Amino acid sequence: MKLTKIISLIALVVIIFIGGYFTGYINNNEASREIRIGYKNNVNPNQVDDKNIFTDTENQTIIDNFMMIYLHKEKVTDTQMDLENPDIYLNVINPKRSIGLIESRLWFNDRGAIIGERVGESWDEVEFFQIDNSDATYIKETIDYQEENTGD
């Protein structure tokens, strides 16, 4: 009788532990960072089609590299870009909380790329940054960028 109680108690503890472990595993397997790369749709110019989506649960290295690129960008003040015609649209979001963290547009050039980052409520408030050729090349290779890749 005493042995049965001890075995039952151990079995109950193991079941609770396994249940808690799997609950934690399932809840923590949801992406907390997502990078969306898009292009303007040729048919509907007000629509951006996401061609690449990277999440931290599947592509942690890509997420980390993109974040490092954005951390080391250099501010430029003497540039005017056509905000309606970037080469790519790049957004970083937190899908768990439905929060946009970075909304930006990129224009590739011979020195690397210019990043236009929205800093206000609309695209009327934009700050521009320069990234070097190695960072721009990394982005192009990661997203399989083609010069004519401007939508469908």
Buried (B, 14 or more C-beta within 10 A) or exposed (E): EEEEEEEEEEEEEEEEEEEEEEEEEEEEEEBBBBBBBBBBBEEEEEEBBEBBBBBBBEBEEBBEBBBEBBEEBEEEEEEEBEEEEBBBBBBBBBBEEEEEBBBBBBBBBEEBBBBBBBEEEEEEEBBBBBBBEEBBBBBBEBBEBEEEEBBE
